[in-house]
Amino acid sequence: MRLVKPFLILATVLVAAPALGAGLSKEEALNAFSSECAQCAAYFGLSHRCFVSSGQLQGDDKASIVESLKFFYELQYATGKAVGMSDKAIEGRFGLALDSINNDMDNDCVNISVIKKSMGSSAKLSRKIRISSSSCS
């Protein structure tokens, strides 16, 4: 959580600047960013379920997925709160993201390649940004 506040400030600046140029308000940009973070958290949550819980990943790889899940969940919560969302709405957004990704996989981890192809690059990029700022794979 200690990294979320500095990252939230950085995210606000990085998201708000291009968004304002595109005609979005700061709140709209942060809301969209919160939604993207919810998608990344859901991606890492399902990766955890499919790979870590089954014993396929251990050690540093397991820790990396758990850390990424926690980071994006906390970041989507913080940015959701910043735009005035209730706890229930933030949880609902995360639940919708999980449901959507689970449906894309037909509720079966054997189909995880579907989300790896569609979300892996953005989650990997987001994770690289998180790692570089702290020192959707």
N, CA, C and O atoms as a GROMACS GRO file, in nm:
protein
  548
    1MET      N    1   0.083  -0.120   0.000
    1MET     CA    2   0.000   0.000   0.000
    1MET      C    3   0.086   0.125   0.000
    1MET      O    4   0.042   0.230  -0.047
    2ARG      N    5   0.209   0.115   0.052
    2ARG     CA    6   0.294   0.233   0.059
    2ARG      C    7   0.330   0.286  -0.079
    2ARG      O    8   0.360   0.405  -0.094
    3LEU      N    9   0.327   0.201  -0.181
    3LEU     CA   10   0.359   0.246  -0.316
    3LEU      C   11   0.237   0.300  -0.389
    3LEU      O   12   0.251   0.369  -0.491
    4VAL      N   13   0.119   0.271  -0.339
    4VAL     CA   14  -0.002   0.312  -0.409
    4VAL      C   15  -0.016   0.463  -0.411
    4VAL      O   16  -0.051   0.519  -0.516
    5LYS      N   17   0.009   0.531  -0.301
    5LYS     CA   18  -0.009   0.677  -0.298
    5LYS      C   19   0.084   0.748  -0.396
    5LYS      O   20   0.037   0.832  -0.472
    6PRO      N   21   0.216   0.718  -0.396
    6PRO     CA   22   0.301   0.784  -0.496
    6PRO      C   23   0.261   0.747  -0.639
    6PRO      O   24   0.266   0.831  -0.729
    7PHE      N   25   0.223   0.622  -0.658
    7PHE     CA   26   0.183   0.580  -0.792
    7PHE      C   27   0.051   0.645  -0.831
    7PHE      O   28   0.031   0.677  -0.948
    8LEU      N   29  -0.038   0.665  -0.735
    8LEU     CA   30  -0.165   0.732  -0.764
    8LEU      C   31  -0.140   0.874  -0.811
    8LEU      O   32  -0.206   0.921  -0.904
    9ILE      N   33  -0.047   0.943  -0.749
    9ILE     CA   34  -0.012   1.079  -0.792
    9ILE      C   35   0.044   1.076  -0.934
    9ILE      O   36   0.004   1.156  -1.018
   10LEU      N   37   0.138   0.983  -0.959
   10LEU     CA   38   0.195   0.970  -1.092
   10LEU      C   39   0.088   0.933  -1.194
   10LEU      O   40   0.083   0.989  -1.303
   11ALA      N   41   0.002   0.839  -1.157
   11ALA     CA   42  -0.104   0.796  -1.248
   11ALA      C   43  -0.199   0.911  -1.279
   11ALA      O   44  -0.242   0.926  -1.393
   12THR      N   45  -0.230   0.991  -1.180
   12THR     CA   46  -0.319   1.106  -1.201
   12THR      C   47  -0.262   1.199  -1.306
   12THR      O   48  -0.333   1.244  -1.396
   13VAL      N   49  -0.134   1.228  -1.294
   13VAL     CA   50  -0.069   1.318  -1.390
   13VAL      C   51  -0.064   1.253  -1.528
   13VAL      O   52  -0.099   1.316  -1.628
   14LEU      N   53  -0.020   1.126  -1.534
   14LEU     CA   54  -0.006   1.058  -1.663
   14LEU      C   55  -0.139   1.034  -1.732
   14LEU      O   56  -0.148   1.041  -1.854
   15VAL      N   57  -0.242   1.006  -1.654
   15VAL     CA   58  -0.374   0.981  -1.711
   15VAL      C   59  -0.444   1.112  -1.745
   15VAL      O   60  -0.508   1.124  -1.849
   16ALA      N   61  -0.432   1.209  -1.657
   16ALA     CA   62  -0.507   1.334  -1.674
   16ALA      C   63  -0.455   1.416  -1.793
   16ALA      O   64  -0.535   1.474  -1.866
   17ALA      N   65  -0.326   1.422  -1.812
   17ALA     CA   66  -0.272   1.507  -1.918
   17ALA      C   67  -0.326   1.470  -2.056
   17ALA      O   68  -0.382   1.556  -2.123
   18PRO      N   69  -0.310   1.345  -2.103
   18PRO     CA   70  -0.365   1.312  -2.234
   18PRO      C   71  -0.517   1.310  -2.235
   18PRO      O   72  -0.579   1.343  -2.336
   19ALA      N   73  -0.578   1.272  -2.122
   19ALA     CA   74  -0.724   1.266  -2.117
   19ALA      C   75  -0.785   1.405  -2.130
   19ALA      O   76  -0.886   1.423  -2.198
   20LEU      N   77  -0.723   1.503  -2.065
   20LEU     CA   78  -0.775   1.639  -2.076
   20LEU      C   79  -0.766   1.689  -2.220
   20LEU      O   80  -0.854   1.760  -2.268
   21GLY      N   81  -0.658   1.650  -2.289
   21GLY     CA   82  -0.643   1.685  -2.429
   21GLY      C   83  -0.747   1.617  -2.516
   21GLY      O   84  -0.784   1.668  -2.622
   22ALA      N   85  -0.794   1.502  -2.472
   22ALA     CA   86  -0.895   1.426  -2.547
   22ALA      C   87  -1.037   1.468  -2.507
   22ALA      O   88  -1.134   1.411  -2.556
   23GLY      N   89  -1.047   1.566  -2.419
   23GLY     CA   90  -1.178   1.614  -2.379
   23GLY      C   91  -1.237   1.546  -2.256
   23GLY      O   92  -1.352   1.572  -2.221
   24LEU      N   93  -1.162   1.459  -2.190
   24LEU     CA   94  -1.210   1.394  -2.069
   24LEU      C   95  -1.173   1.479  -1.947
   24LEU      O   96  -1.069   1.543  -1.944
   25SER      N   97  -1.260   1.477  -1.850
   25SER     CA   98  -1.228   1.543  -1.724
   25SER      C   99  -1.131   1.454  -1.646
   25SER      O  100  -1.113   1.337  -1.678
   26LYS      N  101  -1.069   1.511  -1.545
   26LYS     CA  102  -0.978   1.434  -1.461
   26LYS      C  103  -1.052   1.316  -1.398
   26LYS      O  104  -0.998   1.206  -1.390
   27GLU      N  105  -1.175   1.338  -1.354
   27GLU     CA  106  -1.254   1.232  -1.292
   27GLU      C  107  -1.284   1.120  -1.392
   27GLU      O  108  -1.275   1.003  -1.358
   28GLU      N  109  -1.320   1.157  -1.514
   28GLU     CA  110  -1.348   1.056  -1.617
   28GLU      C  111  -1.222   0.974  -1.648
   28GLU      O  112  -1.229   0.852  -1.665
   29ALA      N  113  -1.109   1.042  -1.655
   29ALA     CA  114  -0.983   0.973  -1.683
   29ALA      C  115  -0.946   0.878  -1.569
   29ALA      O  116  -0.906   0.765  -1.594
   30LEU      N  117  -0.960   0.924  -1.446
   30LEU     CA  118  -0.930   0.837  -1.331
   30LEU      C  119  -1.028   0.721  -1.323
   30LEU      O  120  -0.989   0.610  -1.286
   31ASN      N  121  -1.153   0.745  -1.356
   31ASN     CA  122  -1.252   0.638  -1.357
   31ASN      C  123  -1.214   0.531  -1.460
   31ASN      O  124  -1.223   0.412  -1.432
   32ALA      N  125  -1.173   0.574  -1.578
   32ALA     CA  126  -1.130   0.480  -1.682
   32ALA      C  127  -1.005   0.405  -1.638
   32ALA      O  128  -0.992   0.284  -1.660
   33PHE      N  129  -0.912   0.477  -1.574
   33PHE     CA  130  -0.790   0.413  -1.523
   33PHE      C  131  -0.824   0.311  -1.416
   33PHE      O  132  -0.765   0.202  -1.413
   34SER      N  133  -0.917   0.343  -1.328
   34SER     CA  134  -0.960   0.249  -1.224
   34SER      C  135  -1.018   0.122  -1.287
   34SER      O  136  -0.993   0.012  -1.239
   35SER      N  137  -1.093   0.140  -1.394
   35SER     CA  138  -1.150   0.025  -1.465
   35SER      C  139  -1.040  -0.063  -1.525
   35SER      O  140  -1.047  -0.185  -1.519
   36GLU      N  141  -0.939   0.002  -1.584
   36GLU     CA  142  -0.826  -0.074  -1.639
   36GLU      C  143  -0.752  -0.150  -1.529
   36GLU      O  144  -0.710  -0.264  -1.549
   37CYS      N  145  -0.735  -0.087  -1.415
   37CYS     CA  146  -0.669  -0.154  -1.302
   37CYS      C  147  -0.751  -0.273  -1.253
   37CYS      O  148  -0.695  -0.375  -1.215
   38ALA      N  149  -0.884  -0.260  -1.255
   38ALA     CA  150  -0.971  -0.371  -1.216
   38ALA      C  151  -0.952  -0.488  -1.314
   38ALA      O  152  -0.948  -0.604  -1.272
   39GLN      N  153  -0.940  -0.457  -1.443
   39GLN     CA  154  -0.915  -0.561  -1.543
   39GLN      C  155  -0.782  -0.632  -1.516
   39GLN      O  156  -0.773  -0.754  -1.524
   40CYS      N  157  -0.678  -0.553  -1.485
   40CYS     CA  158  -0.547  -0.612  -1.456
   40CYS      C  159  -0.553  -0.697  -1.330
   40CYS      O  160  -0.495  -0.806  -1.325
   41ALA      N  161  -0.622  -0.649  -1.227
   41ALA     CA  162  -0.635  -0.726  -1.103
   41ALA      C  163  -0.708  -0.857  -1.130
   41ALA      O  164  -0.669  -0.962  -1.078
   42ALA      N  165  -0.813  -0.851  -1.211
   42ALA     CA  166  -0.887  -0.973  -1.245
   42ALA      C  167  -0.798  -1.070  -1.324
   42ALA      O  168  -0.802  -1.191  -1.302
   43TYR      N  169  -0.720  -1.016  -1.416
   43TYR     CA  170  -0.628  -1.099  -1.495
   43TYR      C  171  -0.530  -1.172  -1.402
   43TYR      O  172  -0.510  -1.293  -1.416
   44PHE      N  173  -0.469  -1.099  -1.309
   44PHE     CA  174  -0.375  -1.162  -1.218
   44PHE      C  175  -0.446  -1.255  -1.119
   44PHE      O  176  -0.389  -1.355  -1.075
   45GLY      N  177  -0.569  -1.221  -1.082
   45GLY     CA  178  -0.647  -1.310  -0.995
   45GLY      C  179  -0.674  -1.444  -1.060
   45GLY      O  180  -0.660  -1.548  -0.997
   46LEU      N  181  -0.714  -1.440  -1.186
   46LEU     CA  182  -0.739  -1.566  -1.257
   46LEU      C  183  -0.609  -1.638  -1.289
   46LEU      O  184  -0.606  -1.762  -1.292
   47SER      N  185  -0.502  -1.564  -1.314
   47SER     CA  186  -0.372  -1.629  -1.333
   47SER      C  187  -0.332  -1.702  -1.205
   47SER      O  188  -0.276  -1.812  -1.209
   48HIS      N  189  -0.360  -1.639  -1.092
   48HIS     CA  190  -0.332  -1.703  -0.963
   48HIS      C  191  -0.412  -1.832  -0.950
   48HIS      O  192  -0.358  -1.937  -0.914
   49ARG      N  193  -0.540  -1.822  -0.980
   49ARG     CA  194  -0.625  -1.941  -0.969
   49ARG      C  195  -0.578  -2.053  -1.061
   49ARG      O  196  -0.575  -2.170  -1.021
   50CYS      N  197  -0.541  -2.019  -1.182
   50CYS     CA  198  -0.506  -2.121  -1.280
   50CYS      C  199  -0.365  -2.177  -1.262
   50CYS      O  200  -0.343  -2.296  -1.284
   51PHE      N  201  -0.270  -2.093  -1.223
   51PHE     CA  202  -0.131  -2.138  -1.218
   51PHE      C  203  -0.077  -2.160  -1.078
   51PHE      O  204  -0.012  -2.261  -1.051
   52VAL      N  205  -0.104  -2.068  -0.988
   52VAL     CA  206  -0.047  -2.078  -0.853
   52VAL      C  207  -0.123  -2.182  -0.771
   52VAL      O  208  -0.062  -2.270  -0.710
   53SER      N  209  -0.254  -2.171  -0.770
   53SER     CA  210  -0.333  -2.264  -0.690
   53SER      C  211  -0.317  -2.408  -0.735
   53SER      O  212  -0.332  -2.500  -0.655
   54SER      N  213  -0.287  -2.429  -0.862
   54SER     CA  214  -0.269  -2.564  -0.914
   54SER      C  215  -0.127  -2.616  -0.890
   54SER      O  216  -0.097  -2.732  -0.920
   55GLY      N  217  -0.040  -2.529  -0.837
   55GLY     CA  218   0.098  -2.571  -0.810
   55GLY      C  219   0.193  -2.556  -0.926
   55GLY      O  220   0.309  -2.597  -0.916
   56GLN      N  221   0.148  -2.497  -1.037
   56GLN     CA  222   0.234  -2.483  -1.154
   56GLN      C  223   0.339  -2.374  -1.136
   56GLN      O  224   0.445  -2.380  -1.198
   57LEU      N  225   0.311  -2.276  -1.052
   57LEU     CA  226   0.407  -2.169  -1.025
   57LEU      C  227   0.439  -2.166  -0.876
   57LEU      O  228   0.351  -2.183  -0.791
   58GLN      N  229   0.565  -2.145  -0.847
   58GLN     CA  230   0.608  -2.138  -0.708
   58GLN      C  231   0.717  -2.033  -0.696
   58GLN      O  232   0.763  -1.979  -0.797
   59GLY      N  233   0.758  -2.006  -0.575
   59GLY     CA  234   0.870  -1.916  -0.550
   59GLY      C  235   0.846  -1.775  -0.600
   59GLY      O  236   0.741  -1.716  -0.576
   60ASP      N  237   0.946  -1.722  -0.672
   60ASP     CA  238   0.940  -1.583  -0.720
   60ASP      C  239   0.826  -1.560  -0.818
   60ASP      O  240   0.764  -1.454  -0.817
   61ASP      N  241   0.797  -1.659  -0.904
   61ASP     CA  242   0.687  -1.644  -0.999
   61ASP      C  243   0.554  -1.632  -0.926
   61ASP      O  244   0.470  -1.549  -0.961
   62LYS      N  245   0.535  -1.714  -0.824
   62LYS     CA  246   0.412  -1.709  -0.744
   62LYS      C  247   0.403  -1.574  -0.674
   62LYS      O  248   0.298  -1.510  -0.675
   63ALA      N  249   0.512  -1.532  -0.612
   63ALA     CA  250   0.514  -1.405  -0.540
   63ALA      C  251   0.484  -1.288  -0.634
   63ALA      O  252   0.417  -1.193  -0.596
   64SER      N  253   0.534  -1.295  -0.756
   64SER     CA  254   0.512  -1.189  -0.854
   64SER      C  255   0.365  -1.176  -0.890
   64SER      O  256   0.313  -1.065  -0.900
   65ILE      N  257   0.298  -1.288  -0.910
   65ILE     CA  258   0.155  -1.284  -0.944
   65ILE      C  259   0.074  -1.232  -0.825
   65ILE      O  260  -0.016  -1.150  -0.842
   66VAL      N  261   0.106  -1.279  -0.707
   66VAL     CA  262   0.033  -1.234  -0.587
   66VAL      C  263   0.055  -1.084  -0.566
   66VAL      O  264  -0.040  -1.011  -0.536
   67GLU      N  265   0.179  -1.039  -0.581
   67GLU     CA  266   0.211  -0.897  -0.565
   67GLU      C  267   0.138  -0.812  -0.669
   67GLU      O  268   0.086  -0.705  -0.637
   68SER      N  269   0.136  -0.858  -0.794
   68SER     CA  270   0.068  -0.783  -0.901
   68SER      C  271  -0.082  -0.777  -0.875
   68SER      O  272  -0.144  -0.672  -0.895
   69LEU      N  273  -0.141  -0.887  -0.831
   69LEU     CA  274  -0.283  -0.890  -0.799
   69LEU      C  275  -0.315  -0.788  -0.690
   69LEU      O  276  -0.407  -0.707  -0.704
   70LYS      N  277  -0.238  -0.791  -0.582
   70LYS     CA  278  -0.261  -0.697  -0.472
   70LYS      C  279  -0.242  -0.553  -0.518
   70LYS      O  280  -0.322  -0.465  -0.483
   71PHE      N  281  -0.137  -0.528  -0.595
   71PHE     CA  282  -0.107  -0.392  -0.640
   71PHE      C  283  -0.221  -0.335  -0.723
   71PHE      O  284  -0.270  -0.226  -0.694
   72PHE      N  285  -0.265  -0.409  -0.826
   72PHE     CA  286  -0.369  -0.356  -0.913
   72PHE      C  287  -0.504  -0.348  -0.843
   72PHE      O  288  -0.584  -0.259  -0.872
   73TYR      N  289  -0.530  -0.441  -0.750
   73TYR     CA  290  -0.655  -0.433  -0.675
   73TYR      C  291  -0.655  -0.307  -0.588
   73TYR      O  292  -0.754  -0.233  -0.586
   74GLU      N  293  -0.546  -0.282  -0.518
   74GLU     CA  294  -0.537  -0.163  -0.433
   74GLU      C  295  -0.540  -0.035  -0.516
   74GLU      O  296  -0.599   0.064  -0.475
   75LEU      N  297  -0.477  -0.037  -0.632
   75LEU     CA  298  -0.476   0.081  -0.718
   75LEU      C  299  -0.615   0.109  -0.775
   75LEU      O  300  -0.656   0.225  -0.782
   76GLN      N  301  -0.687   0.005  -0.818
   76GLN     CA  302  -0.822   0.028  -0.868
   76GLN      C  303  -0.913   0.077  -0.756
   76GLN      O  304  -1.004   0.156  -0.779
   77TYR      N  305  -0.888   0.030  -0.634
   77TYR     CA  306  -0.967   0.077  -0.519
   77TYR      C  307  -0.937   0.225  -0.491
   77TYR      O  308  -1.028   0.305  -0.473
   78ALA      N  309  -0.808   0.260  -0.488
   78ALA     CA  310  -0.769   0.398  -0.458
   78ALA      C  311  -0.819   0.496  -0.564
   78ALA      O  312  -0.867   0.604  -0.531
   79THR      N  313  -0.808   0.458  -0.691
   79THR     CA  314  -0.854   0.549  -0.797
   79THR      C  315  -1.006   0.555  -0.801
   79THR      O  316  -1.064   0.659  -0.832
   80GLY      N  317  -1.072   0.444  -0.770
   80GLY     CA  318  -1.218   0.445  -0.760
   80GLY      C  319  -1.265   0.538  -0.650
   80GLY      O  320  -1.359   0.615  -0.668
   81LYS      N  321  -1.199   0.530  -0.534
   81LYS     CA  322  -1.232   0.619  -0.422
   81LYS      C  323  -1.206   0.765  -0.459
   81LYS      O  324  -1.281   0.854  -0.419
   82ALA      N  325  -1.098   0.788  -0.535
   82ALA     CA  326  -1.062   0.926  -0.574
   82ALA      C  327  -1.170   0.992  -0.658
   82ALA      O  328  -1.183   1.114  -0.659
   83VAL      N  329  -1.249   0.911  -0.730
   83VAL     CA  330  -1.357   0.969  -0.812
   83VAL      C  331  -1.492   0.958  -0.743
   83VAL      O  332  -1.595   0.991  -0.802
   84GLY      N  333  -1.493   0.910  -0.618
   84GLY     CA  334  -1.616   0.908  -0.540
   84GLY      C  335  -1.696   0.780  -0.544
   84GLY      O  336  -1.812   0.779  -0.504
   85MET      N  337  -1.638   0.671  -0.593
   85MET     CA  338  -1.710   0.544  -0.596
   85MET      C  339  -1.725   0.487  -0.455
   85MET      O  340  -1.637   0.504  -0.371
   86SER      N  341  -1.835   0.420  -0.432
   86SER     CA  342  -1.856   0.352  -0.304
   86SER      C  343  -1.778   0.220  -0.303
   86SER      O  344  -1.739   0.170  -0.409
   87ASP      N  345  -1.757   0.166  -0.185
   87ASP     CA  346  -1.690   0.036  -0.173
   87ASP      C  347  -1.765  -0.070  -0.252
   87ASP      O  348  -1.704  -0.155  -0.318
   88LYS      N  349  -1.897  -0.066  -0.244
   88LYS     CA  350  -1.981  -0.163  -0.314
   88LYS      C  351  -1.964  -0.152  -0.466
   88LYS      O  352  -1.958  -0.254  -0.535
   89ALA      N  353  -1.956  -0.031  -0.516
   89ALA     CA  354  -1.938  -0.010  -0.660
   89ALA      C  355  -1.800  -0.058  -0.706
   89ALA      O  356  -1.786  -0.117  -0.813
   90ILE      N  357  -1.699  -0.032  -0.625
   90ILE     CA  358  -1.563  -0.075  -0.659
   90ILE      C  359  -1.556  -0.228  -0.661
   90ILE      O  360  -1.498  -0.287  -0.753
   91GLU      N  361  -1.616  -0.292  -0.561
   91GLU     CA  362  -1.620  -0.439  -0.558
   91GLU      C  363  -1.697  -0.492  -0.678
   91GLU      O  364  -1.658  -0.591  -0.739
   92GLY      N  365  -1.808  -0.424  -0.711
   92GLY     CA  366  -1.890  -0.465  -0.826
   92GLY      C  367  -1.813  -0.458  -0.956
   92GLY      O  368  -1.824  -0.546  -1.041
   93ARG      N  369  -1.734  -0.351  -0.972
   93ARG     CA  370  -1.652  -0.336  -1.094
   93ARG      C  371  -1.552  -0.450  -1.105
   93ARG      O  372  -1.534  -0.508  -1.213
   94PHE      N  373  -1.486  -0.482  -0.994
   94PHE     CA  374  -1.390  -0.592  -0.993
   94PHE      C  375  -1.460  -0.724  -1.024
   94PHE      O  376  -1.408  -0.806  -1.101
   95GLY      N  377  -1.578  -0.745  -0.965
   95GLY     CA  378  -1.655  -0.867  -0.991
   95GLY      C  379  -1.694  -0.880  -1.136
   95GLY      O  380  -1.688  -0.989  -1.194
   96LEU      N  381  -1.734  -0.769  -1.197
   96LEU     CA  382  -1.769  -0.770  -1.339
   96LEU      C  383  -1.648  -0.804  -1.426
   96LEU      O  384  -1.659  -0.878  -1.524
   97ALA      N  385  -1.532  -0.750  -1.388
   97ALA     CA  386  -1.410  -0.781  -1.463
   97ALA      C  387  -1.377  -0.929  -1.453
   97ALA      O  388  -1.342  -0.993  -1.552
   98LEU      N  389  -1.388  -0.985  -1.332
   98LEU     CA  390  -1.363  -1.128  -1.313
   98LEU      C  391  -1.461  -1.212  -1.396
   98LEU      O  392  -1.421  -1.306  -1.464
   99ASP      N  393  -1.589  -1.176  -1.389
   99ASP     CA  394  -1.690  -1.250  -1.464
   99ASP      C  395  -1.664  -1.245  -1.614
   99ASP      O  396  -1.676  -1.346  -1.683
  100SER      N  397  -1.628  -1.128  -1.664
  100SER     CA  398  -1.602  -1.112  -1.806
  100SER      C  399  -1.485  -1.199  -1.852
  100SER      O  400  -1.493  -1.268  -1.954
  101ILE      N  401  -1.378  -1.196  -1.777
  101ILE     CA  402  -1.260  -1.274  -1.814
  101ILE      C  403  -1.290  -1.423  -1.800
  101ILE      O  404  -1.250  -1.504  -1.884
  102ASN      N  405  -1.359  -1.460  -1.693
  102ASN     CA  406  -1.396  -1.600  -1.673
  102ASN      C  407  -1.483  -1.650  -1.788
  102ASN      O  408  -1.466  -1.762  -1.835
  103ASN      N  409  -1.577  -1.566  -1.832
  103ASN     CA  410  -1.661  -1.604  -1.946
  103ASN      C  411  -1.579  -1.620  -2.073
  103ASN      O  412  -1.604  -1.712  -2.152
  104ASP      N  413  -1.481  -1.531  -2.094
  104ASP     CA  414  -1.394  -1.544  -2.211
  104ASP      C  415  -1.319  -1.678  -2.211
  104ASP      O  416  -1.289  -1.733  -2.316
  105MET      N  417  -1.290  -1.728  -2.090
  105MET     CA  418  -1.219  -1.855  -2.075
  105MET      C  419  -1.314  -1.974  -2.068
  105MET      O  420  -1.270  -2.087  -2.047
  106ASP      N  421  -1.443  -1.951  -2.085
  106ASP     CA  422  -1.545  -2.055  -2.068
  106ASP      C  423  -1.533  -2.120  -1.931
  106ASP      O  424  -1.558  -2.240  -1.917
  107ASN      N  425  -1.495  -2.042  -1.830
  107ASN     CA  426  -1.485  -2.088  -1.691
  107ASN      C  427  -1.392  -2.208  -1.674
  107ASN      O  428  -1.413  -2.291  -1.586
  108ASP      N  429  -1.290  -2.216  -1.759
  108ASP     CA  430  -1.198  -2.331  -1.753
  108ASP      C  431  -1.055  -2.283  -1.777
  108ASP      O  432  -1.026  -2.219  -1.878
  109CYS      N  433  -0.968  -2.313  -1.682
  109CYS     CA  434  -0.828  -2.268  -1.692
  109CYS      C  435  -0.756  -2.322  -1.815
  109CYS      O  436  -0.656  -2.265  -1.857
  110VAL      N  437  -0.807  -2.428  -1.872
  110VAL     CA  438  -0.742  -2.481  -1.992
  110VAL      C  439  -0.751  -2.379  -2.107
  110VAL      O  440  -0.673  -2.386  -2.202
  111ASN      N  441  -0.844  -2.285  -2.097
  111ASN     CA  442  -0.863  -2.183  -2.200
  111ASN      C  443  -0.796  -2.050  -2.165
  111ASN      O  444  -0.834  -1.946  -2.220
  112ILE      N  445  -0.701  -2.051  -2.076
  112ILE     CA  446  -0.639  -1.926  -2.032
  112ILE      C  447  -0.565  -1.856  -2.145
  112ILE      O  448  -0.539  -1.735  -2.137
  113SER      N  449  -0.531  -1.929  -2.249
  113SER     CA  450  -0.462  -1.864  -2.361
  113SER      C  451  -0.547  -1.754  -2.423
  113SER      O  452  -0.493  -1.660  -2.482
  114VAL      N  453  -0.678  -1.764  -2.410
  114VAL     CA  454  -0.767  -1.660  -2.461
  114VAL      C  455  -0.737  -1.526  -2.394
  114VAL      O  456  -0.728  -1.424  -2.461
  115ILE      N  457  -0.722  -1.528  -2.262
  115ILE     CA  458  -0.696  -1.401  -2.194
  115ILE      C  459  -0.549  -1.364  -2.200
  115ILE      O  460  -0.515  -1.245  -2.196
  116LYS      N  461  -0.461  -1.462  -2.208
  116LYS     CA  462  -0.319  -1.430  -2.223
  116LYS      C  463  -0.298  -1.353  -2.352
  116LYS      O  464  -0.219  -1.259  -2.357
  117LYS      N  465  -0.368  -1.394  -2.458
  117LYS     CA  466  -0.354  -1.326  -2.586
  117LYS      C  467  -0.413  -1.186  -2.583
  117LYS      O  468  -0.352  -1.092  -2.634
  118SER      N  469  -0.530  -1.171  -2.525
  118SER     CA  470  -0.598  -1.041  -2.527
  118SER      C  471  -0.551  -0.945  -2.419
  118SER      O  472  -0.553  -0.824  -2.440
  119MET      N  473  -0.508  -0.997  -2.304
  119MET     CA  474  -0.474  -0.909  -2.192
  119MET      C  475  -0.330  -0.918  -2.148
  119MET      O  476  -0.280  -0.828  -2.080
  120GLY      N  477  -0.262  -1.022  -2.183
  120GLY     CA  478  -0.128  -1.044  -2.134
  120GLY      C  479  -0.033  -0.929  -2.164
  120GLY      O  480   0.045  -0.890  -2.077
  121SER      N  481  -0.039  -0.874  -2.282
  121SER     CA  482   0.052  -0.765  -2.318
  121SER      C  483   0.026  -0.640  -2.237
  121SER      O  484   0.120  -0.577  -2.189
  122SER      N  485  -0.101  -0.603  -2.220
  122SER     CA  486  -0.129  -0.481  -2.144
  122SER      C  487  -0.100  -0.501  -1.996
  122SER      O  488  -0.053  -0.409  -1.929
  123ALA      N  489  -0.127  -0.621  -1.943
  123ALA     CA  490  -0.096  -0.646  -1.803
  123ALA      C  491   0.056  -0.652  -1.782
  123ALA      O  492   0.107  -0.607  -1.679
  124LYS      N  493   0.127  -0.706  -1.880
  124LYS     CA  494   0.273  -0.711  -1.870
  124LYS      C  495   0.330  -0.570  -1.873
  124LYS      O  496   0.419  -0.536  -1.795
  125LEU      N  497   0.277  -0.486  -1.963
  125LEU     CA  498   0.322  -0.347  -1.970
  125LEU      C  499   0.292  -0.275  -1.840
  125LEU      O  500   0.376  -0.202  -1.788
  126SER      N  501   0.170  -0.294  -1.787
  126SER     CA  502   0.133  -0.230  -1.662
  126SER      C  503   0.224  -0.276  -1.549
  126SER      O  504   0.262  -0.197  -1.462
  127ARG      N  505   0.258  -0.404  -1.549
  127ARG     CA  506   0.344  -0.458  -1.445
  127ARG      C  507   0.485  -0.399  -1.456
  127ARG      O  508   0.548  -0.370  -1.355
  128LYS      N  509   0.533  -0.382  -1.578
  128LYS     CA  510   0.665  -0.321  -1.597
  128LYS      C  511   0.665  -0.177  -1.548
  128LYS      O  512   0.762  -0.132  -1.487
  129ILE      N  513   0.558  -0.105  -1.574
  129ILE     CA  514   0.546   0.032  -1.526
  129ILE      C  515   0.548   0.033  -1.374
  129ILE      O  516   0.615   0.117  -1.313
  130ARG      N  517   0.475  -0.060  -1.312
  130ARG     CA  518   0.471  -0.069  -1.166
  130ARG      C  519   0.610  -0.100  -1.111
  130ARG      O  520   0.654  -0.037  -1.014
  131ILE      N  521   0.678  -0.194  -1.170
  131ILE     CA  522   0.810  -0.233  -1.121
  131ILE      C  523   0.907  -0.116  -1.135
  131ILE      O  524   0.984  -0.089  -1.043
  132SER      N  525   0.905  -0.048  -1.249
  132SER     CA  526   0.998   0.063  -1.268
  132SER      C  527   0.966   0.179  -1.176
  132SER      O  528   1.056   0.253  -1.136
  133SER      N  529   0.839   0.197  -1.141
  133SER     CA  530   0.805   0.306  -1.051
  133SER      C  531   0.835   0.271  -0.906
  133SER      O  532   0.847   0.361  -0.823
  134SER      N  533   0.846   0.142  -0.875
  134SER     CA  534   0.871   0.101  -0.738
  134SER      C  535   1.016   0.066  -0.714
  134SER      O  536   1.040   0.044  -0.595
  135SER      N  537   1.105   0.057  -0.785
  135SER     CA  538   1.248   0.038  -0.755
  135SER      C  539   1.307   0.167  -0.769
  135SER      O  540   1.428   0.181  -0.749
  136CYS      N  541  -0.181  -0.574  -1.740
  136CYS     CA  542  -0.239  -0.640  -1.727
  136CYS      C  543  -0.138  -0.719  -1.777
  136CYS      O  544  -0.154  -0.840  -1.788
  137SER      N  545   0.137  -1.144  -1.896
  137SER     CA  546   0.268  -1.152  -1.833
  137SER      C  547   0.368  -1.250  -1.872
  137SER      O  548   0.477  -1.252  -1.815
   0.00000   0.00000   0.00000
